Amino acid sequence: MKERIQKTIRRAQFAAAGAAIGGGLGGLVGKNAASTAAGFGALIGATIAEKVGPAEEFKARFKREKADEAAE
């Protein structure tokens, strides 16, 4: 359950960051572009969060295995 919550929070953080960046860049063009770019930015941010999560889990598992080998 803890992992699901962490995954959801990470996805929300990346989506919020993507929306902020997209909205800022789109705002340079106009109001309609800002809202559209914010939506795309949120989608891209959430997608990146889905890809980053497994990489972090793999790194943690690799470090744990290294620590176990060193203890032996």
C-alpha positions in Angstrom: 0.0 0.0 0.0 2.9 2.4 0.8 4.4 1.8 -2.6 1.2 2.6 -4.4 0.8 5.9 -2.4 4.5 6.8 -3.2 3.9 6.0 -6.9 0.8 8.1 -7.0 2.5 11.0 -5.3 5.5 10.8 -7.6 3.2 10.8 -10.6 1.3 13.8 -9.3 4.6 15.7 -8.6 5.9 15.1 -12.1 2.5 16.0 -13.7 2.4 19.3 -11.7 5.9 20.1 -12.8 5.1 19.3 -16.4 2.0 21.4 -16.3 3.9 24.4 -14.8 6.6 24.2 -17.4 4.1 23.7 -20.3 1.9 26.4 -19.1 4.8 28.8 -18.8 6.1 28.1 -22.2 2.6 28.2 -23.7 1.9 31.5 -21.9 4.5 33.1 -24.1 2.2 32.5 -27.0 -1.2 33.2 -25.5 -3.9 32.1 -23.1 -5.2 29.3 -25.2 -1.7 28.0 -25.9 -0.9 28.1 -22.1 -3.8 25.9 -21.1 -3.2 23.4 -24.0 0.5 23.3 -23.2 -0.2 22.8 -19.5 -2.4 19.8 -20.3 0.3 18.3 -22.6 3.0 19.0 -20.0 1.0 17.3 -17.3 0.5 14.2 -19.5 4.2 14.1 -20.4 5.2 14.6 -16.7 2.9 11.7 -15.6 4.3 9.5 -18.3 7.9 10.3 -17.3 7.0 9.4 -13.7 5.8 6.0 -14.9 9.2 5.4 -16.6 11.4 6.7 -13.7 9.7 4.6 -11.0 11.0 1.2 -12.2 14.5 2.6 -12.7 14.6 3.8 -9.1 13.4 0.5 -7.9 16.1 -1.3 -9.9 18.8 1.0 -8.5 17.6 0.3 -4.9 17.5 -3.5 -5.5 21.0 -3.4 -7.0 22.4 -1.4 -4.0 20.7 -3.9 -1.7 22.3 -6.9 -3.5 25.7 -5.2 -3.3 25.3 -4.6 0.4 24.4 -8.3 0.9 27.5 -9.4 -1.0 29.7 -7.2 1.0 28.3 -8.5 4.3 29.1 -12.1 3.3 
